[in-house]
Amino acid sequence: MIGPIFGSDARMRVSTGKATQSDGRMFTVVVEGFGVGLQRRAERRITVPFPQLQRLMQTIAQQGGRILAVNAEEVPAGSAPAPSDAAVSDAPAATPTPAKKAPVSHADVPVNLYKPKDPFIGTVLDNYSLLAEGAIGRVNHITFDLSEGNLHYVEGQSIGIIPDGEDANGKPHKLRLYSIASTRHGDNCEGGTVSLCVRQLQYEKDGTTINGVCSTFLCDIEPGAKVKITGPVGKEMLLPPDEDANIIMLATGTGIAPMRAYLRRMFEPAERAKNPEYQFRGKAWLIMGVPKTPNLLYEDDFQRYLAEYPENFRYTKAISREQQNPSGGRMYIQDRVTEHADEIFSLIEDPKTHVYMCGLRGMEPGIDEAMTAAAAAKGLEWSELRPQLKKADRWHVETY
Ligand SMILES: Cc1cc2nc3c(=O)[nH]c(=O)nc-3n(C[C@H](O)[C@H](O)[C@H](O)COP(=O)(O)OP(=O)(O)OC[C@H]3O[C@@H](n4cnc5c(N)ncnc54)[C@H](O)[C@@H]3O)c2cc1C
């Protein structure tokens, strides 16, 4: 019996026989009050291979679901587990199931290792434009050397930068936050670096062009320069350790930064080699909004991932000044959400699906509107559903 890992609910029926980590059988968990929207009201059956069973049970317990039964299916010795609604079936075939998972707890995530009063002094290694000819504005990829200190981080966190100089009152500038665009191993996969994706803020005021203090400082900075760095901070945008999760990413402009880190962790060959405990097998869907084609960021990498992992990576673009939405207006990211509402909601019904949104704050109302309409088409109330997703740690937003 493997009863102890299932808790002590008296109503639950458990029928398993002996199970081991190398068990090739599939297990069907019968659960009620689990999932989002209409799913919570129905009794559901979720089938997973044994290595994923404990994690599923934990997720159900965390989300307040009630397990009614766990049944094991017999399979012929040596045969592979069959696909299920919880385990994504079209994963890269040769990927082994790891014995050990990455840390799950948010408590394991480093925060505020360096504070503004005593920042880390990083050295600029690289600073180059991410934009192609004809793009609007200025967006740079900037990498810092961290090797002399103890500043480490995980995907989805941010760091603070304190620009050189003083503000209008003669005081040192305050820090600005930037989402980390590299994985914990850095762009060289050797550790000891961090990369950012920074757009220079520029606007017109009384006929004068105003340049943002920190974004201009960063976009202009030369390799070799020393920079005050704080952090890391943030637990909102962490990637789940589940290799079978589905990850929907909604990004505008530099909001691509955390998504670039996730996608490298999922698909970059050197990263996969570094992470035997994270061999991504789920679906990753990036929906990216930019004004013009030359403003697309990290495009070559994403095209490579598409070619190498066509079953696992999907990439949808909203290029507002070049594409039209069905009403003849500019194509924004929310128009793409509306266009694919059915598929997005089908994915969201799967408890393994997480949605991440990052970019300028102005993107939020449009996405909310699109999700409201998409939910209504399925007989669901987005205003009820979103807090449930948030509570289940499956709806992640970082806008600025
Ligand atoms: C969690 C988080 C993550 C972030 N990640 C990134 C990232 O990955 N990449 C990135 O580029 N940025 C990111 N930012 C934004 C970044 O922190 C800075 O806010 C941004 O770079 C501007 O800073 P600045 O010093 O250049 O501008 P500042 O000199 O501080 O100027 C900003 C101020 O200018 C004014 N202003 C701005 N626009 C206008 C306008 N159109 N008209 C009139 N006044 C205006 C406003 O008062 C605004 O507060 C992030 C922010 C947060 C909170």
The ligand as a Gaussian input file, in Angstrom:
#p B3LYP/6-31G(d) Opt

LIG

0 1
 C        9.295000      44.656000     -11.099000
 C        9.756000      45.579000     -12.207000
 C       10.453000      45.047000     -13.265000
 C       10.886000      45.884000     -14.289000
 N       11.563000      45.337000     -15.340000
 C       11.990000      46.102000     -16.352000
 C       12.690000      45.526000     -17.458000
 O       12.901000      44.305000     -17.511000
 N       13.106000      46.351000     -18.454000
 C       12.863000      47.704000     -18.418000
 O       13.285000      48.403000     -19.341000
 N       12.190000      48.266000     -17.374000
 C       11.766000      47.511000     -16.351000
 N       11.106000      48.083000     -15.278000
 C       10.942000      49.560000     -15.244000
 C       12.183000      50.220000     -14.598000
 O       12.218000      49.906000     -13.217000
 C       12.185000      51.740000     -14.692000
 O       10.969000      52.225000     -14.173000
 C       12.362000      52.284000     -16.091000
 O       13.594000      51.838000     -16.652000
 C       12.365000      53.816000     -16.092000
 O       13.351000      54.250000     -15.187000
 P       14.216000      55.559000     -15.495000
 O       15.106000      55.810000     -14.340000
 O       14.860000      55.449000     -16.837000
 O       13.105000      56.654000     -15.614000
 P       12.907000      57.898000     -14.577000
 O       13.955000      58.884000     -14.776000
 O       12.704000      57.330000     -13.221000
 O       11.571000      58.473000     -15.151000
 C       10.352000      57.834000     -14.901000
 C        9.334000      58.894000     -14.614000
 O        9.165000      59.715000     -15.759000
 C        7.835000      60.127000     -15.855000
 N        7.311000      59.741000     -17.158000
 C        7.458000      58.557000     -17.770000
 N        6.865000      58.570000     -18.967000
 C        6.324000      59.791000     -19.104000
 C        5.582000      60.420000     -20.124000
 N        5.259000      59.768000     -21.250000
 N        5.176000      61.692000     -19.949000
 C        5.498000      62.357000     -18.802000
 N        6.197000      61.808000     -17.801000
 C        6.605000      60.554000     -17.965000
 C        7.080000      59.469000     -14.728000
 O        6.976000      60.379000     -13.666000
 C        7.953000      58.317000     -14.332000
 O        7.828000      57.970000     -12.983000
 C       10.631000      47.271000     -14.252000
 C        9.923000      47.805000     -13.164000
 C        9.495000      46.965000     -12.164000
 C        8.732000      47.568000     -11.003000

